[in-house]
């Protein structure tokens, strides 16, 4: 049987932060850089070994639907050239953010307009974040609907099948996580928008482990409900 060897120069470090939590993501990346790890891909949070060094990180949010005068590729290439002049190098990117690093002691910030930054974050949220929350909320409501439908159709059959009991906790947890994420984001967005109007950058709040705990409960209900 063929065995898969683990690459000693590659490792995954989970980042349990919301996508708009740039404050704690940047701190996390700076910490890993000093430990000798550099982010390779954001989706799988894979890091590769690098020279341990203090590096500054910056997250830039964007939406390809923000302007229509040029193609997304042209806009990104122009932006990358602009950042490279100040020593910012692209680490990785996805459809809603770019992550840069800079090895200068006091680099010039990429984002200089707080109001524009908040606007870009909100544009990225509408194109991706809300889709994730809406999907999770849909599945939660669907599971709760199935739960009550099964009770109304045949309570005896429902009680004799343990798997159907998982519909209630699964639906509740899905709805809870989705509503909680939306509430946290909107509270931050409205506060950040007011602060940005006064020219201030508002750090995103440190996330708790509640979402991770509820996700564990979600999978536990699903696994044990199948037996």
C-alpha positions in Angstrom: 0.0 0.0 0.0 1.4 3.4 -1.0 2.0 5.7 2.0 1.7 9.5 1.7 4.6 11.4 3.2 4.0 14.6 4.9 5.9 17.6 3.5 8.0 19.0 6.4 8.1 22.4 4.6 4.3 22.7 4.4 1.8 22.9 7.3 -1.7 23.9 7.9 -2.6 26.4 10.6 -6.3 27.0 11.2 -7.4 30.6 11.1 -10.8 30.8 12.9 -11.5 34.4 12.0 -14.3 36.0 9.9 -13.1 37.1 6.5 -13.5 40.8 7.4 -11.5 40.4 10.7 -8.4 41.9 9.1 -6.9 43.0 12.5 -6.5 39.5 13.9 -5.7 37.9 10.6 -2.8 40.3 10.1 -1.6 39.7 13.6 -1.8 35.9 13.1 0.2 36.1 9.9 2.9 38.3 11.5 3.2 35.9 14.3 3.6 32.9 12.0 6.2 34.9 9.9 8.3 35.4 13.0 8.1 31.7 13.6 9.3 30.9 10.1 6.0 30.2 8.3 4.5 32.1 5.3 0.9 31.8 4.1 0.6 30.0 0.7 -3.1 29.6 0.2 -5.8 31.3 2.2 -8.6 28.8 1.4 -6.9 25.9 3.0 -4.7 28.0 5.3 -1.6 26.2 4.1 1.8 27.7 5.2 5.3 27.0 3.8 8.6 27.3 5.6 10.4 30.6 5.2 13.1 32.6 6.9 11.9 33.7 10.4 11.5 37.4 10.1 9.3 40.3 11.2 7.1 41.1 8.3 4.1 43.5 8.0 0.9 42.2 6.4 -2.0 44.0 4.9 -5.3 42.8 3.7 -7.1 44.5 0.9 -10.8 43.9 0.2 -12.4 44.4 -3.2 -15.3 43.4 -5.4 -15.0 42.9 -9.1 -18.4 44.4 -9.5 -17.3 47.8 -8.1 -16.3 49.3 -11.5 -17.1 48.3 -15.0 -14.7 50.6 -17.0 -12.0 47.9 -17.1 -11.7 44.1 -16.7 -11.0 42.7 -13.2 -7.6 41.5 -14.5 -6.6 45.0 -15.7 -7.6 46.6 -12.4 -5.8 44.0 -10.3 -2.6 44.3 -12.4 -2.6 48.1 -12.0 -3.2 47.8 -8.3 -0.4 45.2 -7.9 2.0 47.6 -9.6 0.9 50.4 -7.4 1.6 48.3 -4.2 5.0 47.0 -5.4 6.3 50.6 -5.6 6.0 50.8 -1.8 7.5 47.3 -1.2 4.2 45.4 -0.8 4.4 41.9 -2.3 1.4 39.7 -3.0 1.1 36.6 -0.9 -2.2 35.2 -2.1 -5.7 36.2 -3.2 -9.2 35.0 -3.7 -12.4 36.5 -5.1 -12.8 39.0 -2.2 -9.4 39.9 -0.8 -5.7 40.2 -1.5 -3.0 39.6 1.2 0.3 41.4 1.0 3.5 41.5 3.0 6.2 44.1 3.4 9.7 43.6 5.0 10.3 47.3 5.6 10.4 48.6 9.1 7.7 51.2 8.7 6.0 50.6 5.3 3.5 53.0 3.8 0.0 51.7 4.4 -1.9 50.5 1.3 -5.2 51.6 2.6 -5.3 55.3 3.5 -9.0 56.1 3.3 -11.0 54.4 6.2 -14.3 55.1 4.5 -13.2 53.5 1.3 -11.9 50.5 3.2 -15.2 49.9 5.0 -17.0 50.3 1.7 -14.8 47.7 0.0 -15.3 45.3 2.9 -19.0 45.7 2.6 -18.9 45.1 -1.1 -16.9 41.9 -0.6 -19.4 40.9 2.1 -22.3 41.2 -0.3 -20.6 39.2 -3.0 -19.5 36.3 -0.8 -20.2 36.5 2.9 -23.9 36.8 2.6 -24.1 33.9 0.2 -22.5 31.6 2.9 -24.8 32.8 5.7 -27.9 32.6 3.5 -27.0 29.1 2.5 -26.5 28.0 6.1 -29.7 29.7 7.2 -31.6 28.0 4.4 -30.4 24.5 5.5 -31.3 25.3 9.1 -34.9 26.3 8.2 -35.2 23.3 5.8 -34.1 20.9 8.6 -36.5 22.4 11.1 -39.3 22.2 8.5 -38.5 18.5 8.0 -38.5 17.9 11.7 -42.0 19.3 12.2 -43.3 17.6 9.1 -42.2 14.2 10.3 -43.9 14.7 13.6 -47.2 15.8 12.0 -47.2 12.9 9.5 -46.3 10.0 11.8 -45.2 10.5 15.4 -44.7 6.8 15.9 -42.3 6.4 12.9 -40.5 9.5 14.0 -39.9 8.3 17.5 -38.7 4.9 16.2 -36.0 6.5 14.0 -33.2 8.1 16.0 -31.8 9.9 12.9 -34.8 12.2 12.6 -34.1 13.5 16.1 -30.9 15.2 14.7 -33.1 17.4 12.5 -33.9 19.6 15.5 -30.4 20.3 16.8 -29.0 20.5 13.3 -31.5 23.0 12.2 -31.2 25.1 15.4 -27.4 25.2 15.2 -27.4 26.2 11.5 -29.8 29.0 12.1 -28.0 30.1 15.2 -24.6 30.3 13.5 -26.0 32.2 10.4 -28.0 34.7 12.5 -25.1 35.2 14.9 -22.6 35.9 12.1 -25.0 38.3 10.4 -25.6 40.2 13.7 -21.9 40.4 14.5 -21.0 41.7 11.1 -23.8 44.3 11.0 -22.9 45.6 14.5 -19.3 46.0 13.4 -20.2 47.5 10.0 -22.4 50.3 11.3 -19.9 51.2 14.0 -17.0 51.1 11.6 -18.8 53.2 9.1 -19.4 55.9 11.7 -15.8 55.8 12.8 -14.6 55.9 9.2 -16.6 59.1 8.5 -14.4 60.7 11.2 -11.3 59.4 9.6 -10.7 56.5 12.1 -9.9 52.9 11.5 -12.0 50.6 13.6 -10.4 47.3 14.5 -12.6 44.2 14.2 -13.5 42.5 17.4 -11.7 39.4 18.5 -13.8 36.4 17.7 -14.8 33.9 20.4 -14.8 30.1 20.1 -18.6 30.0 20.1 -19.0 29.4 16.4 -16.4 26.6 16.5 -18.1 24.9 19.5 -21.5 25.1 17.8 -20.0 23.6 14.6 -18.6 20.7 16.7 -22.1 20.1 18.2 -23.5 20.2 14.6 -21.2 17.4 13.4 -21.7 15.4 16.6 -25.4 15.5 16.2 -25.1 14.3 12.6 -22.6 11.5 13.3 -24.3 10.1 16.4 -27.7 10.4 14.8 -26.7 8.1 12.0 -26.1 5.2 14.4 
